[in-house]
Amino acid sequence: MPLQAPSFMQVHPSFFEPEIILPYAQASGAFDLIQGGEPRVRLGNGDLYVYMKRMDIRTQIMSGQSGVNQLPGVMLSLSQISAPSYLFRVRAQYDAQDEAAASRWGFGLPEAYRLGMRQAHFQLLRNALLYGINPQNGEGLINTPGATAVNLPADSAGNTTVVTYDNGEMALFFLQQVELLKTRTNQLGIGRTISICGPQRVLGQFEYPAIVQLTSYQRPGAGTSVTAGVIKNVLDENEDNLLWTYDDTLIGKGQGGTDLVILTMPEIEKPMQPGINTNEFAGLQPGNDVGSTMYADMAAPMEITSPMAGGATDVLSQLRATSGWGVRPETILLISMQYQ
């Protein structure tokens, strides 16, 4: 991990700007796809697996004007699901000469290495969340067994690409997918958080150039609202919260090399009804309402600083986490879209 801080020349008198032009990478919104927007910090030191219990119920009952001696009953079926955890590690090594060279360029080397190692962790966490460490084992949200996958259908004019699609019909397509997702999860009538994450070039197309036609959206402000605005407005009317985020690594990750947009409901709610409730069994405790998640052993990477021979310093940064885990596959929708 070398430090490249060459010598430099300056002409005086001059002004030396102390601020540094830093490389800015995309701040991925992928973590909004899971419950709480971050990994669940529940792993212990060295935990290699996470296990969850799953229960299913089948009920039978008999009715009649007179009683019978042989009666059916309730069948409870329990099973177990699991996900492996992985240890993420990265290190930095430097000495006093390196610190002096960095100081001449106007920054603190230990802090630069610390932030760089944290970024390495977080980028790998993003990859584990979306694609999994071992995707062949169904790890990662896009590899979740049982998740719903659809392709963008043609609009009424036969257009099939993002840049040519009818703006109003694109809004209706997304709203239909939200409605189908809430139907699959029995969440209609319940305000939920809906998270949409995709490449900037795809979702950005729905925010600025995609003015929805008056004939497609007849309400105050029609003709000035964009596709994303129509989606948000309709979700607001249904007391849903929309999270609209970006991740450019989803470019080319859809079916056939298309771009991928992921739509999730990170957390569901028990459908309850006062009085007679046909979902009464859902009140059994303890219950888990998570839709998709991942686990970690700590909220931020741990740093272990050790001295080295010759006065150098070694910093080891580590974190243990699982891949993204779609524990309720019905809450995940994968949309493949051809950009152009």
Buried (B, 14 or more C-beta within 10 A) or exposed (E): EEBEBEEEEEEEEEEEEEEEEEEEEEEBBBBBBBBEBBBBEEBEEEBEEBEBEEEEEEEEEEEEEEEEEEEEEEEEEEEEEEBBBBEBBBBBBBEEEBBEBBEEEEEEBBEBBBEBBBEBBBBBBBBBBBBBBBBEEBBBBBBBEEBBBBBBEEBEEEBBBBEEBBBBBBBBBBBEBBEEBBEBBBBEEBEBBBBBBBBBBBBBBBEEEBBBEEEBBEEEEBEEBBBBBBBBBBBEEBEBEBBBBBBBBBBEBBBEEBBBBBBBBBBBBBBEEEEEEEEEBBEEEEEBEBBBBBBBBBEEBEBEEEEEEEEBBEBBBBBBBBBBBBBBBBBBBBBBBBBE
